[in-house]
Amino acid sequence: MSKDKVTPKFLQSKKQKGKKILALTAYDFPMAEILDEVGIDLILVGDSLGMVVLGDSTTLRVTMEDMIRHSLAVTRAVERSMVVADMPFLSYGITEEETLRNAGRLIQEANVQAVKIEGGKSMAPFTKKLVGLGIPVLGHIGMTPTHVLTYSGYHVQGKSASLKTEILEDALALEEAGALGIVLECIPSPLAEEVTAKLKIPTIGIGAGIHCDGQILVSHDLLGLYTQFQPKFVKRYACLSDAMKKAFENYKEEVEKGIFPGKEHSYLKPA
């Protein structure tokens, strides 16, 4: 497998060639190392870490410090994949100065290659400014988790004609602003197909059907490590929580019975 670094240009070329973009989340060194080795194109350090790693009920309490620390752990592990970091709640979109400062911190302190911003037309001016200063931006529209309170929960977006039009307008505005691509979350598959066909930049779907240019899932969902909630769009490729529980139970039993550590795990000769 080529170790050439994935770039926005590479993702664009996959769209043009009709090849699917591969994206998953990571929040630490071991997970990122594995994703990079198997050939995942884009690794997102998502603010979903608030839920699947830190145990919160939403992403809203994730801080810039959280994002920088976890993003740096991921970038240390990666050679080929493009690492994108979420800008957390209220770290962008309030003032231009604060948006630029926080995005710059993720680039400089965490060594990511791009940032992700949730929101459509209202975020286009901020996206344009960041891109103009050399910071690539991945857009995110549809169901945006930072708006969970105004949505009254996590729900499919874009069901009505007016909302479909709004999502399409959001996508076009972000493309015009220079976004490298757009995540489409929890929107009807026909709408995602229409958006993908109209855009020159790639779309990456999560709960948006098969017609997007790529797909992303939260790795902890895919692996069965986060079991508190399973969205309709998640396919579990493994149930590692069961395997981990069994391993921990075996360890507990062997320690209690004096089986572990055995001679093969002990230093028997004096120094």
Backbone as JSON, one array per atom type, in Angstrom:
{
  "sequence": "MSKDKVTPKFLQSKKQKGKKILALTAYDFPMAEILDEVGIDLILVGDSLGMVVLGDSTTLRVTMEDMIRHSLAVTRAVERSMVVADMPFLSYGITEEETLRNAGRLIQEANVQAVKIEGGKSMAPFTKKLVGLGIPVLGHIGMTPTHVLTYSGYHVQGKSASLKTEILEDALALEEAGALGIVLECIPSPLAEEVTAKLKIPTIGIGAGIHCDGQILVSHDLLGLYTQFQPKFVKRYACLSDAMKKAFENYKEEVEKGIFPGKEHSYLKPA",
  "N": [[0.83, -1.2, 0.0], [0.47, 2.23, -0.81], [2.26, 4.8, 0.86], [1.95, 7.44, 0.53], [0.94, 10.62, 1.6], [-2.42, 11.28, 2.4], [-4.35, 13.8, 0.96], [-6.44, 16.79, 0.51], [-6.65, 17.03, -2.28], [-6.24, 14.39, -3.11], [-8.56, 13.17, -2.05], [-10.45, 14.47, -3.59], [-9.79, 13.46, -6.09], [-10.57, 10.81, -5.79], [-13.34, 11.05, -5.74], [-13.77, 11.96, -8.36], [-12.95, 9.73, -9.79], [-14.81, 7.91, -9.06], [-14.34, 6.32, -6.84], [-14.74, 5.09, -3.56], [-14.44, 7.07, -0.64], [-12.8, 6.38, 2.37], [-13.53, 6.58, 5.71], [-13.11, 6.91, 9.23], [-13.47, 7.24, 12.83], [-11.04, 8.16, 15.34], [-9.46, 8.37, 18.54], [-7.2, 8.02, 19.95], [-3.75, 6.86, 20.17], [-3.28, 3.96, 19.66], [-5.64, 3.09, 18.24], [-5.66, 4.83, 16.03], [-3.26, 4.13, 14.77], [-3.83, 1.54, 13.83], [-5.97, 2.05, 12.05], [-4.66, 3.63, 10.16], [-2.83, 1.77, 9.17], [-4.49, -0.1, 7.87], [-5.46, 1.32, 5.77], [-7.34, 3.43, 5.82], [-8.67, 6.39, 4.58], [-9.35, 8.93, 5.67], [-9.11, 10.06, 8.91], [-11.09, 10.95, 11.5], [-10.91, 12.94, 14.29], [-13.26, 13.06, 16.31], [-15.71, 15.14, 18.02], [-17.32, 13.41, 19.16], [-15.93, 11.94, 20.95], [-16.55, 12.84, 23.43], [-18.78, 11.38, 24.17], [-18.27, 8.58, 23.58], [-15.78, 8.07, 24.65], [-15.31, 9.73, 26.93], [-17.65, 9.47, 28.3], [-19.89, 11.14, 28.44], [-23.24, 12.49, 27.91], [-23.75, 13.97, 25.67], [-22.08, 15.82, 23.01], [-21.46, 18.32, 23.81], [-19.93, 19.28, 25.94], [-17.31, 18.93, 25.34], [-14.02, 20.18, 25.13], [-11.64, 22.59, 23.77], [-9.14, 21.89, 24.73], [-9.5, 19.15, 25.22], [-9.84, 18.29, 22.56], [-7.39, 18.98, 21.36], [-5.54, 17.45, 22.81], [-6.35, 14.76, 22.31], [-6.29, 14.74, 19.52], [-3.58, 15.15, 19.0], [-2.52, 12.77, 19.98], [-3.52, 11.04, 18.05], [-2.37, 12.01, 15.61], [0.29, 11.5, 16.06], [0.44, 8.82, 15.55], [0.0, 8.37, 12.9], [0.81, 7.87, 9.46], [-0.03, 7.85, 6.73], [-2.88, 8.43, 6.5], [-5.26, 11.14, 6.3], [-5.71, 13.42, 8.84], [-8.37, 14.81, 10.5], [-9.76, 17.22, 12.63], [-12.51, 17.77, 14.78], [-13.93, 20.95, 15.41], [-14.85, 21.98, 18.53], [-17.98, 22.6, 20.3], [-18.95, 25.96, 20.41], [-16.4, 26.87, 19.89], [-16.03, 28.1, 17.54], [-17.47, 30.25, 15.01], [-18.54, 32.34, 16.51], [-16.98, 34.72, 16.79], [-14.84, 35.96, 14.23], [-12.15, 36.18, 14.86], [-11.82, 34.48, 17.11], [-12.53, 32.03, 16.01], [-10.51, 31.66, 14.1], [-8.26, 31.57, 15.77], [-8.7, 29.25, 17.32], [-8.92, 27.23, 15.36], [-6.38, 27.45, 14.3], [-4.88, 26.6, 16.49], [-5.45, 23.85, 16.55], [-4.2, 23.05, 14.2], [-1.5, 23.85, 14.64], [-0.78, 22.94, 17.28], [-1.77, 20.34, 17.49], [-1.21, 19.16, 15.11], [-2.95, 18.42, 13.05], [-4.45, 17.97, 9.76], [-6.64, 19.25, 8.79], [-9.7, 20.95, 9.75], [-12.97, 20.32, 11.1], [-16.14, 21.75, 10.7], [-19.37, 22.31, 11.95], [-22.41, 23.13, 10.38], [-24.16, 25.21, 7.97], [-24.89, 27.59, 5.61], [-24.49, 29.8, 7.34], [-21.98, 29.28, 8.34], [-20.35, 29.53, 6.19], [-18.91, 32.04, 5.65], [-16.93, 31.94, 7.69], [-15.65, 29.57, 7.02], [-14.6, 30.27, 4.51], [-12.76, 32.24, 5.27], [-10.95, 30.78, 6.88], [-9.97, 28.89, 5.02], [-8.78, 30.65, 3.24], [-6.62, 31.43, 4.73], [-5.1, 29.22, 4.75], [-5.99, 26.95, 6.09], [-7.43, 23.96, 5.76], [-10.88, 23.01, 5.46], [-13.4, 20.83, 6.49], [-16.75, 20.49, 5.85], [-19.97, 20.11, 7.53], [-23.17, 19.06, 7.5], [-26.79, 18.69, 7.78], [-27.91, 16.48, 10.19], [-26.56, 17.89, 12.86], [-24.57, 17.35, 15.56], [-23.87, 19.31, 17.5], [-26.04, 20.91, 17.61], [-27.97, 19.63, 19.03], [-29.64, 20.31, 21.16], [-31.38, 22.27, 20.13], [-32.58, 20.74, 18.19], [-34.01, 19.06, 19.75], [-33.1, 16.5, 20.35], [-31.65, 13.63, 18.61], [-32.32, 13.49, 15.33], [-33.53, 12.57, 12.05], [-32.81, 14.75, 9.37], [-34.02, 17.12, 6.9], [-36.45, 16.27, 5.76], [-38.77, 17.59, 4.85], [-39.87, 19.6, 2.0], [-38.93, 22.23, 2.11], [-36.84, 22.03, 3.94], [-35.16, 20.28, 2.6], [-34.39, 21.9, 0.46], [-32.99, 23.83, 1.9], [-30.82, 22.36, 2.93], [-29.49, 21.65, 0.57], [-28.81, 24.21, -0.34], [-27.12, 24.95, 1.75], [-25.0, 23.14, 1.34], [-24.02, 23.94, -1.18], [-23.21, 26.53, -0.58], [-21.1, 26.06, 1.2], [-19.34, 24.7, -0.48], [-18.77, 26.76, -2.29], [-17.43, 28.42, -0.57], [-15.05, 27.15, -0.26], [-14.71, 24.71, 1.05], [-13.23, 21.48, 1.63], [-14.68, 19.21, 1.44], [-17.81, 17.65, 2.41], [-19.49, 16.45, 5.23], [-22.38, 14.54, 5.37], [-24.96, 14.09, 7.46], [-27.39, 11.9, 8.71], [-29.59, 12.27, 6.79], [-32.19, 11.88, 4.31], [-31.62, 9.25, 1.94], [-32.15, 9.74, -0.9], [-31.94, 12.56, -0.98], [-29.28, 12.94, -0.18], [-28.06, 11.76, -2.37], [-28.78, 13.56, -4.37], [-27.49, 15.92, -3.48], [-24.82, 15.07, -3.57], [-24.49, 14.66, -6.32], [-24.71, 17.25, -7.3], [-22.57, 18.61, -6.24], [-19.13, 19.52, -6.67], [-17.15, 18.9, -4.91], [-16.2, 16.29, -2.55], [-18.67, 14.22, -0.86], [-19.28, 12.86, 2.35], [-20.86, 10.33, 3.9], [-22.93, 9.69, 6.77], [-25.29, 7.81, 7.96], [-26.65, 8.55, 5.68], [-27.13, 7.1, 3.44], [-26.2, 5.18, 0.46], [-25.17, 6.61, -1.69], [-23.34, 8.63, -1.31], [-20.01, 10.06, -1.66], [-18.23, 8.9, 0.02], [-17.94, 7.09, 3.16], [-18.47, 7.32, 6.7], [-18.07, 6.17, 10.03], [-18.47, 6.09, 13.6], [-15.83, 4.65, 15.2], [-15.98, 3.23, 17.62], [-18.64, 2.51, 17.7], [-18.83, 0.84, 15.43], [-17.18, -1.25, 16.27], [-18.5, -2.28, 18.42], [-17.92, -1.3, 20.93], [-19.08, 0.81, 22.16], [-22.01, 0.64, 23.64], [-24.28, 1.77, 24.64], [-26.08, 3.05, 23.0], [-27.38, 2.53, 19.79], [-27.47, 3.76, 16.7], [-29.73, 3.62, 13.86], [-28.27, 3.6, 11.47], [-25.86, 2.4, 11.99], [-23.65, -0.27, 11.51], [-22.57, -3.07, 13.19], [-19.48, -4.47, 13.15], [-18.09, -6.03, 14.79], [-18.09, -7.28, 18.18], [-16.56, -6.14, 20.45], [-16.73, -5.45, 23.09], [-17.78, -7.63, 24.47], [-15.71, -9.53, 24.13], [-13.66, -8.2, 25.49], [-14.71, -8.08, 28.08], [-14.76, -10.81, 28.73], [-12.0, -11.39, 28.7], [-11.11, -9.78, 30.85], [-12.51, -10.98, 32.92], [-11.31, -13.5, 32.93], [-8.69, -12.81, 33.66], [-9.19, -11.77, 36.24], [-10.08, -14.12, 37.55], [-7.79, -15.79, 37.38], [-5.86, -14.35, 38.8], [-7.03, -14.3, 41.34], [-7.0, -17.03, 41.95], [-4.33, -17.56, 42.06], [-3.01, -18.31, 39.77], [-2.0, -16.61, 37.83], [0.6, -14.24, 38.26], [2.5, -16.64, 36.36], [5.48, -18.78, 36.33], [6.62, -18.2, 33.87], [6.08, -15.55, 33.59], [7.56, -14.24, 35.41], [10.49, -12.87, 37.04], [13.15, -14.83, 37.79], [15.81, -15.07, 38.45], [18.24, -13.53, 40.54], [19.27, -10.12, 40.34]],
  "CA": [[0.0, 0.0, 0.0], [1.23, 3.48, -0.88], [2.3, 5.58, 2.08], [1.81, 8.85, 0.2], [-0.01, 11.25, 2.5], [-3.72, 11.65, 1.85], [-4.57, 15.24, 0.92], [-7.72, 17.13, -0.11], [-6.58, 16.73, -3.71], [-6.43, 12.95, -3.24], [-9.97, 12.88, -1.83], [-11.15, 14.97, -4.77], [-9.53, 12.54, -7.2], [-11.39, 9.62, -5.57], [-14.7, 11.38, -6.21], [-13.76, 12.03, -9.83], [-12.78, 8.37, -10.32], [-15.88, 7.05, -8.58], [-13.85, 5.43, -5.79], [-15.27, 5.5, -2.27], [-13.56, 7.59, 0.4], [-12.92, 5.58, 3.59], [-13.32, 7.44, 6.87], [-13.52, 6.42, 10.54], [-12.98, 8.07, 13.93], [-10.06, 7.66, 16.32], [-9.24, 9.34, 19.62], [-5.97, 7.67, 20.65], [-2.65, 6.36, 19.35], [-3.42, 2.59, 19.15], [-6.69, 3.0, 17.23], [-5.22, 5.55, 14.84], [-2.21, 3.34, 14.13], [-4.47, 0.45, 13.11], [-6.72, 2.62, 10.92], [-3.68, 4.04, 9.17], [-2.24, 0.56, 8.57], [-5.43, -0.81, 6.99], [-5.72, 2.12, 4.58], [-8.43, 4.4, 5.94], [-8.21, 7.65, 3.97], [-9.55, 10.09, 6.54], [-9.37, 9.77, 10.32], [-11.68, 12.09, 12.18], [-10.92, 13.03, 15.74], [-14.56, 13.7, 16.47], [-16.13, 15.52, 19.36], [-18.0, 12.23, 19.69], [-15.13, 11.42, 22.06], [-17.25, 13.19, 24.66], [-19.72, 10.32, 24.51], [-17.76, 7.21, 23.51], [-14.54, 7.96, 25.44], [-15.4, 10.44, 28.2], [-18.84, 9.03, 29.0], [-20.91, 12.16, 28.55], [-24.47, 12.19, 27.18], [-23.71, 14.73, 24.42], [-20.74, 16.3, 22.65], [-21.43, 19.76, 24.06], [-18.95, 19.67, 26.97], [-15.94, 18.71, 24.85], [-13.3, 21.44, 25.09], [-10.49, 22.68, 22.87], [-8.05, 21.12, 25.32], [-9.8, 17.76, 24.91], [-9.62, 18.03, 21.14], [-5.96, 19.07, 21.06], [-4.84, 16.3, 23.42], [-6.68, 13.53, 21.59], [-5.83, 14.87, 18.13], [-2.14, 14.96, 18.98], [-2.28, 11.33, 20.11], [-3.82, 10.42, 16.75], [-1.4, 12.39, 14.57], [1.56, 10.82, 16.36], [0.38, 7.43, 15.09], [-0.42, 8.28, 11.5], [1.74, 8.19, 8.38], [-0.7, 8.09, 5.45], [-4.23, 8.98, 6.58], [-5.47, 12.55, 6.58], [-6.34, 13.57, 10.15], [-9.24, 15.98, 10.61], [-10.26, 17.38, 14.0], [-13.7, 18.58, 15.01], [-13.91, 22.13, 16.26], [-15.92, 21.71, 19.47], [-19.06, 23.55, 20.54], [-18.63, 27.34, 20.77], [-15.01, 27.24, 19.58], [-16.06, 28.72, 16.21], [-18.74, 30.82, 14.59], [-18.96, 33.47, 17.33], [-16.22, 35.8, 16.16], [-13.84, 35.5, 13.27], [-10.85, 36.08, 15.55], [-11.79, 33.28, 17.95], [-12.56, 30.87, 15.11], [-9.17, 31.51, 13.52], [-7.32, 31.18, 16.82], [-8.93, 27.86, 17.71], [-8.54, 26.37, 14.24], [-4.92, 27.5, 14.24], [-4.34, 25.76, 17.57], [-5.54, 22.45, 16.15], [-3.17, 22.84, 13.18], [-0.15, 24.02, 15.19], [-0.51, 22.18, 18.5], [-2.17, 18.94, 17.34], [-0.64, 18.67, 13.85], [-3.96, 17.88, 12.13], [-4.36, 18.51, 8.41], [-7.86, 20.0, 8.49], [-10.67, 21.02, 10.83], [-14.36, 20.14, 10.67], [-17.07, 22.72, 11.28], [-20.77, 21.99, 11.73], [-23.25, 24.27, 9.99], [-24.23, 25.47, 6.54], [-24.67, 28.94, 5.06], [-23.98, 30.7, 8.37], [-20.57, 28.98, 8.56], [-19.6, 29.74, 4.94], [-17.89, 33.1, 5.77], [-15.82, 31.46, 8.53], [-14.95, 28.58, 6.2], [-13.84, 31.0, 3.49], [-11.63, 32.91, 5.92], [-9.97, 29.77, 7.27], [-9.33, 28.36, 3.81], [-7.93, 31.71, 2.72], [-5.41, 31.5, 5.55], [-4.35, 27.97, 4.62], [-6.5, 25.9, 6.95], [-8.5, 23.23, 5.08], [-12.09, 22.85, 6.26], [-14.41, 19.85, 6.12], [-18.06, 20.92, 6.31], [-20.83, 19.09, 8.15], [-24.55, 19.54, 7.5], [-27.8, 17.68, 8.09], [-27.99, 16.38, 11.64], [-25.29, 18.34, 13.42], [-24.71, 17.06, 17.0], [-23.77, 20.48, 18.38], [-27.36, 21.54, 17.66], [-28.89, 18.62, 19.57], [-30.63, 20.93, 22.03], [-32.39, 22.92, 19.3], [-33.29, 19.67, 17.48], [-34.7, 18.24, 20.75], [-32.64, 15.12, 20.21], [-30.99, 13.26, 17.35], [-33.38, 13.13, 14.39], [-33.25, 12.72, 10.62], [-33.07, 16.1, 8.87], [-34.25, 17.26, 5.46], [-37.6, 15.49, 5.31], [-39.71, 18.45, 4.13], [-39.34, 20.23, 0.8], [-38.19, 23.43, 2.47], [-35.58, 21.63, 4.58], [-34.32, 19.73, 1.54], [-33.82, 23.06, -0.24], [-32.03, 24.46, 2.8], [-29.61, 21.53, 2.99], [-28.8, 21.81, -0.7], [-28.22, 25.56, -0.33], [-25.99, 24.9, 2.68], [-23.9, 22.42, 0.69], [-23.47, 24.78, -2.25], [-22.53, 27.66, 0.06], [-19.82, 25.58, 1.73], [-18.47, 24.45, -1.63], [-18.34, 28.07, -2.79], [-16.5, 28.99, 0.42], [-13.76, 26.47, -0.36], [-14.61, 23.48, 1.85], [-12.62, 20.37, 0.9], [-15.71, 18.19, 1.34], [-18.9, 17.87, 3.36], [-20.14, 15.32, 5.88], [-23.84, 14.58, 5.36], [-25.37, 13.2, 8.55], [-28.81, 11.63, 8.98], [-30.53, 12.85, 5.85], [-32.69, 10.82, 3.43], [-30.69, 8.83, 0.9], [-32.34, 10.47, -2.17], [-31.41, 13.91, -0.84], [-27.82, 12.81, -0.21], [-27.69, 11.48, -3.77], [-28.91, 14.82, -5.12], [-26.42, 16.81, -3.05], [-23.56, 14.52, -4.08], [-24.44, 14.87, -7.77], [-24.59, 18.67, -7.6], [-21.32, 19.17, -5.74], [-17.85, 19.11, -7.25], [-16.35, 18.4, -3.81], [-16.73, 15.01, -2.06], [-19.56, 14.09, 0.3], [-19.0, 11.7, 3.19], [-22.12, 10.09, 4.56], [-23.14, 8.91, 7.99], [-26.74, 7.78, 7.99], [-27.14, 9.29, 4.51], [-27.3, 6.2, 2.31], [-25.07, 4.61, -0.28], [-24.78, 7.39, -2.85], [-22.29, 9.61, -0.99], [-18.69, 9.72, -2.2], [-17.53, 8.11, 1.03], [-18.71, 6.77, 4.36], [-17.78, 7.41, 7.98], [-18.75, 5.73, 11.24], [-17.71, 6.16, 14.84], [-15.19, 3.34, 15.32], [-16.46, 2.54, 18.81], [-19.92, 1.91, 17.31], [-18.51, -0.25, 14.5], [-16.52, -2.33, 17.0], [-19.29, -2.74, 19.55], [-17.33, -0.85, 22.19], [-20.05, 1.75, 22.75], [-23.24, -0.15, 23.54], [-25.41, 2.47, 25.26], [-27.03, 3.5, 21.98], [-26.99, 2.11, 18.45], [-28.31, 4.37, 15.67], [-30.17, 2.75, 12.77], [-27.3, 3.55, 10.38], [-24.62, 1.75, 12.42], [-23.47, -1.72, 11.4], [-21.51, -3.56, 14.07], [-18.64, -5.47, 12.5], [-17.54, -6.85, 15.87], [-18.62, -6.93, 19.5], [-15.35, -6.25, 21.26], [-17.03, -5.3, 24.51], [-17.93, -8.99, 25.01], [-14.38, -10.14, 24.18], [-12.91, -7.54, 26.56], [-15.28, -8.52, 29.35], [-14.29, -12.17, 28.96], [-10.57, -11.32, 29.04], [-10.98, -9.23, 32.2], [-12.99, -12.0, 33.85], [-10.26, -14.53, 33.01], [-7.61, -12.22, 34.46], [-9.67, -11.73, 37.63], [-10.11, -15.48, 38.07], [-6.44, -16.33, 37.51], [-5.19, -13.67, 39.9], [-7.63, -14.75, 42.59], [-6.62, -18.42, 42.19], [-2.89, -17.67, 42.1], [-2.5, -18.87, 38.51], [-1.2, -15.55, 37.23], [1.59, -14.57, 37.22], [3.23, -17.9, 36.45], [6.93, -18.68, 36.23], [7.0, -17.58, 32.59], [5.84, -14.11, 33.69], [8.28, -13.78, 36.6], [11.96, -12.82, 37.0], [13.51, -15.82, 38.79], [17.22, -14.94, 38.84], [18.54, -12.24, 41.16], [20.03, -9.2, 39.45]],
  "C": [[0.87, 1.25, 0.0], [1.14, 4.21, 0.45], [2.24, 7.07, 1.79], [0.7, 9.46, 1.04], [-1.3, 11.62, 1.78], [-3.91, 13.15, 2.01], [-5.97, 15.53, 0.39], [-7.75, 16.83, -1.6], [-6.8, 15.24, -3.96], [-7.9, 12.57, -3.06], [-10.81, 13.33, -3.02], [-10.99, 14.01, -5.95], [-10.34, 11.25, -7.03], [-12.83, 9.87, -6.02], [-14.75, 11.34, -7.73], [-13.66, 10.64, -10.46], [-13.89, 7.42, -9.88], [-15.44, 6.04, -7.54], [-14.28, 5.97, -4.43], [-14.18, 5.97, -1.31], [-13.85, 6.84, 1.7], [-12.59, 6.45, 4.79], [-13.85, 6.77, 8.14], [-12.98, 7.38, 11.61], [-11.88, 7.37, 14.71], [-9.82, 8.78, 17.33], [-7.94, 9.07, 20.36], [-4.97, 7.05, 19.68], [-2.9, 4.95, 18.81], [-4.48, 2.46, 18.05], [-6.26, 3.66, 15.93], [-4.17, 4.77, 14.06], [-2.81, 2.21, 13.3], [-5.22, 0.98, 11.89], [-5.78, 3.04, 9.8], [-3.1, 2.83, 8.43], [-3.18, -0.12, 7.58], [-5.85, 0.03, 5.79], [-6.93, 3.01, 4.64], [-7.92, 5.76, 5.46], [-8.23, 8.81, 4.95], [-9.88, 9.62, 7.94], [-9.89, 11.04, 10.97], [-11.53, 11.95, 13.68], [-12.18, 13.8, 16.09], [-14.83, 14.14, 17.89], [-17.03, 14.44, 19.95], [-17.2, 11.57, 20.8], [-15.79, 11.75, 23.39], [-18.19, 12.1, 25.13], [-19.04, 8.96, 24.61], [-16.47, 7.0, 24.3], [-14.71, 8.56, 26.84], [-16.7, 10.16, 28.95], [-19.93, 10.06, 29.2], [-22.14, 11.77, 27.73], [-24.57, 12.94, 25.85], [-22.27, 15.1, 24.12], [-20.5, 17.73, 23.15], [-20.39, 20.19, 25.08], [-17.51, 19.36, 26.57], [-15.27, 20.07, 24.67], [-12.21, 21.43, 24.03], [-9.33, 21.86, 23.41], [-8.25, 19.61, 25.1], [-9.42, 17.43, 23.47], [-8.13, 18.05, 20.79], [-5.23, 17.84, 21.59], [-5.1, 15.02, 22.63], [-6.21, 13.59, 20.13], [-4.33, 14.66, 18.03], [-1.79, 13.49, 19.14], [-2.5, 10.62, 18.78], [-2.75, 10.76, 15.72], [-0.03, 11.78, 14.82], [1.62, 9.42, 15.76], [0.32, 7.29, 13.58], [0.69, 8.66, 10.53], [1.0, 8.61, 7.12], [-2.04, 8.83, 5.57], [-4.22, 10.49, 6.8], [-6.23, 12.66, 7.9], [-7.09, 14.9, 10.19], [-9.77, 16.04, 12.04], [-11.53, 18.22, 14.01], [-13.34, 19.84, 15.79], [-15.09, 21.99, 17.22], [-16.9, 22.87, 19.62], [-18.53, 24.88, 21.07], [-17.16, 27.71, 20.59], [-14.92, 27.96, 18.24], [-17.43, 29.38, 16.0], [-19.26, 31.96, 15.43], [-18.3, 34.74, 16.81], [-15.2, 35.2, 15.21], [-12.51, 35.27, 13.97], [-10.75, 34.79, 16.36], [-11.78, 32.01, 17.1], [-11.18, 30.6, 14.54], [-8.17, 31.03, 14.57], [-7.48, 29.7, 17.17], [-8.58, 26.88, 16.59], [-7.02, 26.31, 14.12], [-4.27, 26.65, 15.31], [-4.38, 24.28, 17.18], [-4.49, 22.12, 15.09], [-1.78, 22.85, 13.82], [0.15, 23.08, 16.35], [-0.82, 20.69, 18.35], [-1.73, 18.34, 16.02], [-1.67, 18.02, 12.93], [-3.82, 18.56, 10.77], [-5.59, 19.31, 7.99], [-8.73, 20.04, 9.74], [-12.06, 20.8, 10.26], [-15.25, 21.1, 11.44], [-18.49, 22.3, 10.95], [-21.54, 23.26, 11.37], [-23.13, 24.57, 8.51], [-23.9, 26.9, 6.14], [-24.06, 29.88, 6.09], [-22.49, 30.49, 8.64], [-19.72, 29.21, 7.31], [-18.57, 30.87, 5.06], [-16.69, 32.68, 6.61], [-14.98, 30.44, 7.77], [-14.05, 29.28, 5.19], [-12.61, 31.66, 4.09], [-10.55, 31.91, 6.31], [-9.23, 29.23, 6.06], [-8.38, 29.39, 3.21], [-6.62, 31.86, 3.47], [-4.64, 30.18, 5.56], [-4.79, 26.85, 5.52], [-7.64, 25.19, 6.22], [-9.68, 22.96, 6.02], [-12.98, 21.77, 5.65], [-15.73, 20.32, 6.7], [-18.86, 19.77, 6.9], [-22.24, 19.67, 8.24], [-25.51, 18.37, 7.68], [-28.01, 17.66, 9.59], [-26.63, 16.74, 12.22], [-25.38, 18.23, 14.95], [-24.58, 18.28, 17.92], [-25.09, 21.23, 18.48], [-28.41, 20.62, 18.28], [-29.97, 19.24, 20.45], [-31.74, 21.61, 21.23], [-33.18, 21.91, 18.49], [-34.17, 18.85, 18.43], [-34.36, 16.76, 20.6], [-32.01, 14.89, 18.86], [-32.04, 12.72, 16.38], [-32.91, 13.31, 12.95], [-33.66, 14.12, 10.17], [-33.38, 16.06, 7.37], [-35.44, 16.48, 4.94], [-38.58, 16.33, 4.49], [-39.05, 19.09, 2.92], [-38.49, 21.44, 1.14], [-36.85, 23.09, 3.1], [-34.63, 20.98, 3.58], [-33.62, 20.86, 0.78], [-32.74, 23.72, 0.6], [-30.72, 23.67, 2.86], [-28.82, 21.64, 1.69], [-28.13, 23.17, -0.79], [-27.02, 25.62, 0.6], [-24.77, 24.25, 2.02], [-23.23, 23.28, -0.37], [-22.71, 25.97, -1.68], [-21.17, 27.25, 0.6], [-18.84, 25.27, 0.62], [-17.92, 25.76, -2.17], [-17.32, 28.7, -1.86], [-15.15, 28.29, 0.43], [-13.61, 25.23, 0.49], [-14.04, 22.35, 1.01], [-13.61, 19.24, 0.68], [-16.75, 18.47, 2.39], [-19.38, 16.54, 3.91], [-21.65, 15.55, 5.84], [-24.33, 13.58, 6.4], [-26.89, 13.13, 8.67], [-29.74, 12.45, 8.09], [-31.01, 11.73, 4.92], [-31.73, 10.52, 2.29], [-30.9, 9.54, -0.43], [-31.81, 11.89, -2.13], [-29.89, 13.89, -0.87], [-27.32, 12.55, -1.62], [-27.74, 12.76, -4.6], [-27.79, 15.79, -4.77], [-25.09, 16.36, -3.64], [-23.4, 14.77, -5.57], [-24.21, 16.34, -8.12], [-23.24, 19.26, -7.2], [-20.11, 18.66, -6.53], [-16.94, 18.53, -6.17], [-16.99, 17.13, -3.24], [-17.73, 15.17, -0.92], [-19.2, 12.8, 1.03], [-20.23, 11.48, 4.07], [-22.01, 9.35, 5.87], [-24.65, 8.94, 8.22], [-27.35, 8.54, 6.83], [-27.21, 8.41, 3.27], [-26.02, 5.93, 1.53], [-24.49, 5.52, -1.35], [-23.74, 8.48, -2.56], [-20.95, 9.14, -1.55], [-17.86, 8.91, -1.22], [-18.43, 7.86, 2.21], [-17.83, 6.95, 5.6], [-18.68, 6.83, 9.06], [-17.86, 6.04, 12.44], [-17.14, 4.76, 15.09], [-15.69, 2.55, 16.52], [-17.83, 1.91, 18.56], [-19.69, 0.69, 16.43], [-17.97, -1.47, 15.24], [-17.35, -2.89, 18.15], [-18.68, -2.4, 20.89], [-18.24, 0.12, 22.93], [-21.43, 1.13, 22.57], [-24.46, 0.55, 24.14], [-26.48, 2.84, 24.26], [-26.51, 3.06, 20.62], [-27.94, 2.73, 17.42], [-28.64, 3.36, 14.57], [-29.08, 2.55, 11.72], [-26.01, 2.82, 10.74], [-24.69, 0.24, 12.15], [-22.32, -2.12, 12.3], [-20.77, -4.7, 13.38], [-17.97, -6.39, 13.52], [-18.26, -6.46, 17.15], [-17.48, -7.09, 20.51], [-15.62, -6.08, 22.74], [-17.19, -6.67, 25.18], [-16.57, -9.67, 25.16], [-13.55, -9.53, 25.31], [-13.4, -7.98, 27.94], [-14.78, -9.91, 29.72], [-12.82, -12.19, 29.37], [-10.37, -10.82, 30.46], [-11.45, -10.24, 33.24], [-11.96, -13.12, 34.03], [-9.09, -14.06, 33.85], [-7.99, -12.24, 35.94], [-9.61, -13.11, 38.28], [-8.71, -16.02, 38.31], [-5.66, -15.66, 38.63], [-5.73, -14.17, 41.24], [-7.22, -16.18, 42.95], [-5.11, -18.63, 42.25], [-2.29, -18.3, 40.85], [-1.61, -17.86, 37.79], [-0.66, -14.64, 38.33], [2.25, -15.92, 37.46], [4.72, -17.68, 36.34], [7.37, -17.95, 34.97], [6.79, -16.07, 32.59], [6.64, -13.48, 34.83], [9.79, -13.77, 36.35], [12.48, -13.7, 38.12], [14.95, -15.69, 39.27], [17.47, -13.58, 39.47], [19.39, -11.4, 40.21], [21.5, -9.29, 39.77]]
}
